[in-house]
């Protein structure tokens, strides 16, 4: 095998696309019609919700120092509850709901970043602790009862065709993907993220404001998680305090599938987009097989462990 061919075969994006095609074929065999156009659009809508929260997770992981944000699930729940109660079925309140759903988690993300950067609290500990704080606050706020509802305009934007049979959320996801690619590959901020993820000390010596960049990364993770919460309530119509829990592990797996190293400094969002699609297809195939929720969770966990092992092998193939 030539070096160029080995590089292509070992490319995480190529592998993710192959996996997506394979899962689509398996789904079509198990359930004829699985790969028809309208079904693919529905699957991409679900993938978009995962892909948006994974954007923030991607940034945090790229920044290095074992940066995994375990609070994204609670942030999604917070964004959904805030948006639902601000909108309460009113289109007129939608702008305020967007501001609340994205703004409050952004500020909480900054708090996460300050604790990790300034107080030197390990990311897993800080974000796990913040998860408990947010969940406790949501219980007090909602008394454990689902409250609020999506504005009709938001539900239509997420679930109904906007242009050419494509829902509006897919255009938002595409815009986020383009913005992420531009910021990471063409801006000073993007170069700084890769630099501190690769070698934090060297980045500091070149004049990069490492603490400020890392704090902002966690703020952006909160922002994308809160925005995801807004789209979740638009997709489902209602919210509850644990609605975001199901996205924590998949948001990490999507990033890893896309080839971003958990050590930081290498990877990108395009691979994460493919990873979100793969996980959505995998989940849909598992549902087609009538597997229970616990079985699907076990498979997700095993997938993450397998990918961590394969990632090391993939790096070896590229040497």
ABEGO torsion letter per residue (X at the ends): XBAAAAAAAABAAAAAAAAAAAAAAAAAAABBGAABAAAAAAAAAAAAAAAAAAAAAAAAAAAEGGBBBAAAAAAAAAAAAAAAAAAGGBAAAAAAAAAAAAAAAAAAAAAAAAAAAAAGBBAAAAAAAAAAAAAAAAAAAAGGBBBEBBBAAAAAAAABBABGGBBAAAAAAAAAAAAAAAAAAABAAAAAAAAAAABAAAAAAAGBBAAAAAAAAAAAAAAAAAAAAAAAAAAAGBBBAAAAAAAAAAAAAAAAAAGBBAAEGBEBAAAAAAAAAAAAAAAAAAAAAGBBAAAAAAAAAAAAAAAAAAAAAAAAAAX
